Each structure stands twice: as C-alpha cells, then as structure tokens.
Amino acid sequence: MRIRQFFSVILCFAVVAHADVGDAPEQASAIIRQVLDNRAAKDFSLKARLFITRDEVRPLEILVRNTVDETRTIYRGEGLELLVVQPRAAAPRSYRRGLGELTGAKRMERVWNSSIACYDLGFGFLHWPKPKWVEEARTRGRTCDVIEVRAEGEPYLRVKMWIDREYRAVLRAEAYDADEAPVKRYMLTSVLRVGEMYVPRGMEFFHVPPGQALPAQERSRLEIYQGQYDARLPAEWFAEQNFQ
C-alpha cells in the first residue's frame, strides 16, 4: 500500500513511496518537507459525515483541487461553505462564504460548533519555523517520528506531531496553549481507498474547553464514506472572490 497526504483537515493522504530521510534526529525539516510534498496529483471529491457529537450528525461534501503550487479544498454543507488554500511553501489561508478571509481570532471559529476549528483544517503548524525532532514512538501500531514545533502569534503555542516513518503522514497531533495545557488533539483512525490513492476514512478531533483539563474533553468525528479521483473540478469554484 502507498499513501499520500491530503491536507485540508486536514485532511491528509494520497500516494507516495517509502520515504528514507536518513538520521531522523537531524532531519526534522526534511521530514516536514516530505509531508508537505505528499499530495495527490489530481483533483478529487469526497462524501463525508461529521459527527459533531455522538447524536448530532451532518453530511459534508469535500472538494479538493490540486496544482503544482498548492491545494485548495472546499468544505460544503448546510449553512457552510469554507475554502482552505494550502500553498506548498507558505502558510494556509481560510475563507468562509459571507465572511471572507478568516484572520486573527476568526481562524478559531468552529465548524458547526464541533471540536474542529477552521484553523485546524489547514494544518498550518506544518509551516512553523525550526521543527524539532523529539523521539521515535509508536502510535496505532506504526513507527513514527515525533516532531515538535512552536510559534508566536498563532492559536496554539506548541504542537507535537506523530509522523508515520514509512508513509510520511500525520497520524496524530496534539496542541498546547500558552500555559502548556493540552487544548486539541487529532487522530487518524482508518483510511479509505479512492481511485489510486488512500484518504483518511476516520478522523477524531478532541477539544479541551477553556478552564478545564484532561480528561474533560469534547470529541467530534469525521467519517469519509465515498470518493471520486480525477474529478476535474472547475478552477473557478475555488476562487477567493467567491467567498468575500
């Protein structure tokens, strides 16, 4: 099986061969570059369900357009149309129809009051400077390189990522606030084959409400059940001006 990463929730997976980065402790930046390069070559569309809570579920359509320089993803559902632009070599940007570009505190607006913030869908911390290799560890039966990043002026102070050593996909991420308290966790639980690529089938997002601590947390789950590869999506759908 070969896996590639598709980012828009984050979203992260599609088709790349085994990655050999040599001495992992000295190659944190190289590992991050491989994750960012691990993208699908063609457009694709997905059908999903977002379990906001165990009892509240909403259908969600995910449209992904890939070019040499960037990936653009639209999340579309009842009362929601969100565009996430992920340049290959720059921080992602998010736009919501009717609100325009999401900046500052607006980046943390929740998707349907779930545990997923709009900011989370871009995996912006992959572009934070000076990534640090922490250790080798296993999660969900896979050997991973644990990478840590820090940044000022971002919604999270610090993020730890568990990156699959063979397929260079983010299997788990944990975010911490300025008080070093855990506030968000993402976990990939299963994958789904769509055409010639694999995408996340199950993803869980955990949010720790302000003023509380683990184990108090809210959980939402994104499940993808159907997809089409090489969807040939019109470029005009993904223009920023459509969301201003």
KEKE-3310 file (N, C-alpha, C; in steps of 0.2 Angstrom, whole numbers, plus 5000, padded with zeros to 4 digits):
npx = (5004:5003:5003:4997:4997:4983:4979:4968:4960:4965:4965:4973:4981:4986:4997:5012:5029:5039:5048:5064:5074:5086:5096:5085:5085:5092:5085:5072:5067:5067:5059:5046:5045:5044:5031:5023:5025:5019:5006:4991:4990:4980:4963:4950:4935:4925:4913:4906:4903:4900:4901:4896:4893:4890:4876:4873:4873:4880:4879:4893:4902:4917:4928:4942:4956:4970:4986:5002:5008:5000:4986:4969:4954:4937:4924:4908:4892:4876:4872:4886:4901:4916:4933:4949:4965:4980:4996:5011:5023:5020:5011:4994:4978:4961:4944:4928:4912:4903:4909:4922:4940:4947:4954:4965:4957:4946:4950:4949:4935:4922:4918:4902:4900:4907:4921:4931:4941:4941:4954:4961:4959:4968:4981:4991:5002:5012:5020:5027:5042:5058:5057:5058:5065:5059:5058:5058:5043:5028:5012:4996:5000:5010:5027:5033:5040:5042:5038:5041:5034:5035:5027:5025:5010:5001:4986:4989:5002:5012:5014:5014:5018:5015:5022:5021:5034:5036:5027:5025:5014:5004:4999:4994:4991:4995:4990:4995:4992:4996:4999:5004:4995:4986:4975:4969:4967:4971:4967:4971:4961:4958:4959:4954:4952:4952:4951:4967:4973:4974:4964:4960:4949:4943:4943:4947:4943:4948:4944:4948:4939:4941:4948:4946:4953:4962:4954:4943:4935:4929:4922:4923:4919:4925:4919:4923:4915:4914:4921:4928:4941:4952:4943:4942:4938:4931:4941:4936:4927:4935:4940:4945:4937:4924:4921:4921)
npy = (4994:5011:5028:5044:5061:5072:5088:5096:5095:5096:5086:5073:5063:5053:5047:5041:5034:5024:5033:5039:5046:5046:5050:5052:5061:5072:5077:5084:5095:5090:5079:5086:5093:5082:5078:5089:5088:5077:5074:5073:5070:5074:5081:5078:5072:5071:5062:5064:5062:5072:5069:5079:5078:5063:5061:5070:5073:5078:5079:5081:5088:5087:5095:5094:5103:5101:5108:5112:5121:5122:5117:5117:5117:5114:5114:5109:5111:5111:5127:5130:5135:5133:5138:5132:5136:5130:5134:5127:5131:5140:5148:5142:5148:5153:5155:5160:5158:5173:5179:5181:5181:5172:5179:5182:5180:5174:5164:5153:5149:5138:5123:5121:5121:5110:5100:5104:5117:5130:5134:5122:5114:5117:5113:5122:5122:5115:5123:5131:5138:5131:5116:5103:5087:5075:5061:5044:5035:5024:5024:5018:5006:5009:5014:5030:5046:5059:5075:5092:5108:5126:5142:5160:5171:5163:5152:5141:5137:5127:5112:5095:5082:5066:5057:5046:5035:5027:5031:5045:5052:5062:5055:5058:5072:5084:5099:5113:5126:5143:5141:5129:5119:5105:5107:5103:5089:5078:5063:5050:5037:5027:5022:5025:5019:5028:5028:5029:5032:5034:5040:5048:5039:5039:5051:5058:5072:5080:5092:5102:5111:5129:5133:5120:5103:5089:5073:5080:5083:5087:5078:5076:5068:5064:5056:5048:5042:5039:5042:5051:5050:5060:5070:5082:5096:5112:5126:5139:5137:5138:5150:5164:5176:5171:5169:5181)
npz = (5000:4996:5002:5002:5007:5010:5013:5021:5033:5034:5032:5026:5015:5001:4988:4990:4989:4999:5012:5014:5025:5032:5045:5057:5069:5065:5054:5055:5048:5035:5035:5038:5025:5017:5021:5017:5003:5000:4991:4982:4965:4956:4955:4967:4974:4989:4999:5015:5033:5047:5063:5075:5088:5097:5094:5085:5068:5053:5035:5024:5010:5002:4992:4982:4975:4966:4962:4955:4963:4975:4986:4985:4995:4997:5009:5011:5016:5025:5027:5027:5019:5015:5011:5010:5007:5003:5001:4994:4999:5009:5023:5026:5021:5025:5020:5022:5015:5014:5025:5021:5021:5035:5048:5062:5078:5072:5065:5073:5073:5075:5066:5063:5076:5081:5087:5079:5073:5061:5058:5061:5050:5040:5044:5048:5056:5051:5044:5053:5060:5062:5066:5078:5081:5092:5097:5093:5091:5094:5087:5086:5081:5072:5067:5072:5069:5081:5080:5085:5086:5088:5090:5089:5091:5085:5086:5094:5105:5105:5096:5094:5083:5077:5065:5052:5049:5038:5028:5029:5034:5044:5059:5071:5081:5094:5102:5112:5124:5129:5142:5143:5143:5137:5123:5111:5101:5087:5078:5067:5062:5052:5035:5018:5002:4987:4971:4964:4976:4994:5007:5022:5031:5044:5056:5071:5082:5096:5109:5122:5133:5138:5153:5158:5161:5155:5160:5154:5140:5123:5109:5092:5076:5060:5046:5031:5017:5004:4987:4973:4962:4951:4947:4940:4943:4942:4940:4944:4954:4965:4968:4978:4978:4977:4990:4997)
capx = (5000:5006:4999:4999:4994:4979:4978:4963:4958:4967:4964:4980:4983:4986:5001:5020:5033:5043:5052:5070:5077:5092:5096:5079:5085:5095:5081:5066:5064:5066:5053:5041:5045:5041:5024:5020:5026:5015:5000:4988:4992:4974:4958:4946:4929:4923:4907:4908:4898:4903:4898:4898:4893:4888:4870:4871:4877:4878:4883:4898:4905:4924:4931:4950:4959:4977:4990:5009:5010:4995:4980:4963:4949:4930:4920:4902:4886:4871:4875:4893:4905:4923:4938:4955:4970:4986:5001:5016:5028:5018:5005:4987:4973:4954:4939:4921:4907:4899:4914:4929:4946:4947:4961:4965:4953:4941:4953:4947:4928:4921:4914:4895:4900:4910:4928:4935:4941:4943:4962:4964:4959:4974:4987:4996:5009:5017:5024:5030:5049:5063:5054:5062:5064:5059:5059:5054:5037:5023:5005:4991:5004:5015:5033:5033:5045:5038:5041:5038:5035:5032:5027:5021:5005:4997:4981:4992:5009:5016:5011:5018:5015:5017:5023:5022:5040:5036:5022:5026:5008:5002:4994:4992:4994:4992:4991:4995:4991:5002:5000:5007:4989:4983:4969:4967:4971:4969:4970:4969:4959:4957:4960:4949:4955:4948:4954:4973:4975:4971:4962:4958:4942:4940:4947:4944:4946:4946:4944:4948:4936:4944:4947:4946:4959:4960:4951:4937:4936:4924:4925:4919:4922:4924:4920:4923:4912:4914:4925:4930:4948:4952:4936:4942:4934:4932:4945:4933:4924:4940:4942:4944:4932:4918:4919:4922)
capy = (5000:5018:5033:5051:5066:5077:5092:5101:5093:5092:5081:5072:5057:5051:5042:5042:5028:5024:5039:5037:5053:5045:5051:5056:5067:5078:5078:5086:5099:5086:5076:5091:5094:5076:5078:5094:5086:5070:5077:5070:5074:5076:5083:5073:5074:5066:5062:5063:5063:5075:5068:5084:5074:5056:5061:5076:5071:5082:5077:5086:5087:5090:5096:5096:5104:5101:5111:5111:5125:5122:5113:5121:5112:5117:5110:5112:5108:5115:5133:5130:5134:5135:5137:5132:5137:5127:5134:5122:5134:5146:5146:5141:5154:5151:5159:5157:5162:5178:5182:5182:5178:5172:5181:5183:5175:5171:5157:5148:5148:5131:5120:5118:5120:5104:5101:5106:5124:5131:5134:5115:5111:5119:5110:5127:5122:5112:5128:5134:5138:5127:5110:5099:5080:5073:5054:5039:5032:5021:5025:5014:5001:5012:5018:5037:5052:5064:5082:5097:5115:5132:5149:5166:5174:5158:5150:5137:5139:5122:5107:5089:5078:5059:5057:5039:5035:5024:5034:5052:5055:5064:5050:5061:5079:5087:5106:5116:5134:5147:5139:5122:5114:5102:5110:5100:5083:5075:5056:5047:5030:5022:5025:5023:5019:5032:5028:5026:5035:5032:5046:5047:5037:5041:5056:5061:5078:5081:5099:5103:5118:5133:5132:5113:5100:5082:5070:5083:5085:5086:5074:5076:5063:5065:5049:5049:5035:5039:5047:5051:5053:5063:5073:5088:5101:5119:5131:5145:5136:5138:5157:5168:5181:5168:5169:5188)
capz = (5000:4996:5005:5001:5012:5008:5019:5021:5039:5037:5028:5024:5012:4994:4986:4989:4990:5006:5012:5018:5027:5035:5053:5059:5074:5061:5048:5056:5042:5029:5037:5036:5018:5014:5022:5013:4996:4999:4989:4976:4958:4953:4959:4969:4978:4994:5003:5022:5038:5053:5070:5079:5095:5096:5092:5080:5063:5047:5029:5022:5004:5002:4985:4983:4968:4966:4956:4956:4969:4980:4986:4988:4997:4999:5013:5009:5019:5027:5030:5027:5013:5018:5007:5013:5002:5006:4996:4995:5003:5013:5027:5023:5022:5025:5018:5023:5011:5018:5030:5018:5024:5042:5051:5070:5082:5067:5062:5078:5073:5074:5060:5065:5084:5083:5090:5074:5071:5054:5058:5061:5043:5036:5047:5047:5060:5047:5041:5058:5059:5067:5069:5082:5082:5099:5098:5089:5096:5090:5088:5082:5078:5067:5070:5070:5071:5084:5079:5089:5083:5092:5086:5092:5087:5082:5091:5098:5107:5103:5093:5093:5078:5076:5058:5050:5046:5031:5023:5030:5035:5051:5062:5077:5083:5100:5103:5119:5124:5132:5149:5141:5144:5130:5121:5105:5099:5081:5077:5061:5064:5047:5028:5013:4995:4982:4965:4965:4982:5000:5011:5029:5032:5050:5060:5078:5085:5104:5111:5129:5134:5142:5161:5160:5160:5154:5154:5152:5133:5118:5103:5085:5072:5053:5043:5024:5015:4996:4984:4966:4960:4945:4947:4935:4946:4938:4944:4946:4960:4971:4968:4984:4977:4978:4997:5000)
cpx = (5004:5001:5002:4995:4990:4977:4972:4959:4962:4967:4971:4981:4982:4991:5008:5023:5036:5048:5058:5074:5083:5092:5091:5081:5088:5091:5074:5063:5063:5060:5046:5040:5042:5033:5020:5020:5021:5008:4997:4990:4986:4969:4954:4940:4927:4916:4908:4902:4902:4899:4900:4898:4891:4881:4868:4876:4875:4882:4887:4901:4912:4926:4938:4952:4966:4981:4997:5011:5006:4989:4974:4957:4943:4927:4913:4896:4881:4873:4882:4896:4911:4928:4945:4961:4977:4992:5007:5021:5026:5012:4998:4983:4966:4950:4932:4916:4903:4903:4920:4934:4945:4954:4960:4961:4948:4943:4950:4939:4927:4917:4908:4896:4903:4917:4933:4935:4943:4951:4964:4964:4965:4981:4993:5003:5014:5022:5028:5038:5052:5059:5060:5060:5064:5061:5056:5049:5033:5016:5001:4995:5009:5021:5033:5039:5040:5042:5037:5039:5032:5032:5023:5016:5001:4992:4984:4999:5014:5012:5016:5014:5019:5017:5025:5029:5041:5033:5022:5019:5007:4997:4991:4995:4991:4995:4991:4995:4997:5004:5003:5001:4987:4976:4966:4971:4967:4972:4967:4967:4959:4958:4955:4952:4950:4953:4961:4977:4972:4970:4960:4950:4939:4945:4944:4947:4943:4948:4944:4945:4941:4943:4946:4952:4957:4959:4945:4939:4930:4926:4920:4923:4920:4925:4918:4920:4912:4918:4926:4937:4948:4946:4936:4937:4936:4936:4941:4929:4928:4943:4940:4938:4925:4916:4920:4915)
cpy = (5006:5023:5040:5056:5071:5081:5096:5100:5089:5087:5079:5065:5056:5047:5043:5035:5029:5029:5037:5044:5052:5046:5055:5062:5073:5080:5081:5091:5095:5082:5080:5092:5088:5076:5083:5092:5080:5072:5073:5074:5077:5078:5077:5076:5069:5067:5060:5064:5066:5073:5073:5082:5067:5056:5066:5074:5076:5079:5083:5084:5090:5089:5098:5097:5105:5104:5110:5115:5125:5117:5117:5116:5116:5112:5113:5108:5113:5121:5134:5130:5137:5133:5137:5131:5135:5128:5129:5125:5140:5144:5146:5147:5151:5156:5156:5162:5167:5182:5184:5179:5178:5173:5182:5178:5172:5165:5151:5146:5141:5129:5117:5117:5113:5105:5103:5114:5125:5131:5127:5112:5112:5116:5116:5126:5118:5117:5133:5133:5133:5121:5106:5092:5078:5066:5050:5036:5028:5023:5021:5009:5003:5015:5025:5041:5057:5070:5087:5104:5120:5138:5154:5168:5169:5155:5145:5139:5134:5116:5101:5085:5071:5058:5050:5039:5032:5029:5042:5055:5057:5060:5053:5068:5081:5095:5108:5123:5137:5145:5131:5117:5112:5105:5107:5094:5080:5068:5053:5040:5025:5026:5022:5024:5023:5032:5025:5029:5032:5039:5044:5045:5039:5045:5058:5067:5079:5089:5099:5110:5122:5132:5125:5110:5092:5078:5074:5085:5084:5083:5075:5071:5064:5058:5050:5042:5034:5044:5046:5054:5055:5066:5079:5093:5108:5123:5137:5144:5138:5145:5160:5172:5178:5168:5176:5190)
cpz = (5000:4998:5003:5005:5008:5014:5018:5028:5042:5032:5026:5021:5005:4992:4985:4991:4997:5006:5017:5019:5031:5042:5055:5064:5070:5055:5049:5050:5036:5029:5035:5029:5015:5015:5018:5005:4995:4998:4983:4970:4955:4958:4961:4974:4983:4997:5010:5027:5044:5059:5074:5086:5093:5093:5087:5074:5057:5041:5027:5015:5004:4995:4985:4976:4969:4960:4959:4963:4975:4980:4989:4989:4999:5003:5013:5012:5021:5030:5031:5020:5015:5013:5011:5008:5006:5001:4999:5000:5007:5018:5024:5025:5021:5024:5019:5019:5016:5023:5027:5021:5032:5045:5059:5073:5077:5065:5067:5078:5071:5068:5064:5073:5086:5086:5085:5072:5064:5053:5058:5054:5039:5038:5046:5051:5056:5044:5047:5058:5064:5070:5072:5082:5089:5100:5093:5094:5091:5092:5083:5078:5073:5070:5067:5072:5074:5083:5083:5086:5088:5088:5090:5088:5083:5088:5096:5099:5104:5101:5092:5088:5078:5069:5056:5047:5039:5026:5024:5030:5043:5054:5068:5078:5089:5100:5110:5118:5128:5139:5149:5143:5137:5129:5115:5103:5092:5080:5071:5063:5059:5040:5023:5006:4990:4976:4966:4971:4988:5004:5018:5029:5038:5054:5066:5080:5092:5105:5119:5130:5139:5149:5163:5159:5158:5160:5152:5144:5129:5112:5098:5081:5065:5050:5035:5021:5008:4993:4977:4965:4953:4943:4942:4937:4943:4943:4947:4953:4966:4971:4975:4984:4978:4985:5001:5002)
residu = (MET:ARG:ILE:ARG:GLN:PHE:PHE:SER:VAL:ILE:LEU:CYS:PHE:ALA:VAL:VAL:ALA:HIS:ALA:ASP:VAL:GLY:ASP:ALA:PRO:GLU:GLN:ALA:SER:ALA:ILE:ILE:ARG:GLN:VAL:LEU:ASP:ASN:ARG:ALA:ALA:LYS:ASP:PHE:SER:LEU:LYS:ALA:ARG:LEU:PHE:ILE:THR:ARG:ASP:GLU:VAL:ARG:PRO:LEU:GLU:ILE:LEU:VAL:ARG:ASN:THR:VAL:ASP:GLU:THR:ARG:THR:ILE:TYR:ARG:GLY:GLU:GLY:LEU:GLU:LEU:LEU:VAL:VAL:GLN:PRO:ARG:ALA:ALA:ALA:PRO:ARG:SER:TYR:ARG:ARG:GLY:LEU:GLY:GLU:LEU:THR:GLY:ALA:LYS:ARG:MET:GLU:ARG:VAL:TRP:ASN:SER:SER:ILE:ALA:CYS:TYR:ASP:LEU:GLY:PHE:GLY:PHE:LEU:HIS:TRP:PRO:LYS:PRO:LYS:TRP:VAL:GLU:GLU:ALA:ARG:THR:ARG:GLY:ARG:THR:CYS:ASP:VAL:ILE:GLU:VAL:ARG:ALA:GLU:GLY:GLU:PRO:TYR:LEU:ARG:VAL:LYS:MET:TRP:ILE:ASP:ARG:GLU:TYR:ARG:ALA:VAL:LEU:ARG:ALA:GLU:ALA:TYR:ASP:ALA:ASP:GLU:ALA:PRO:VAL:LYS:ARG:TYR:MET:LEU:THR:SER:VAL:LEU:ARG:VAL:GLY:GLU:MET:TYR:VAL:PRO:ARG:GLY:MET:GLU:PHE:PHE:HIS:VAL:PRO:PRO:GLY:GLN:ALA:LEU:PRO:ALA:GLN:GLU:ARG:SER:ARG:LEU:GLU:ILE:TYR:GLN:GLY:GLN:TYR:ASP:ALA:ARG:LEU:PRO:ALA:GLU:TRP:PHE:ALA:GLU:GLN:ASN:PHE:GLN)
# end
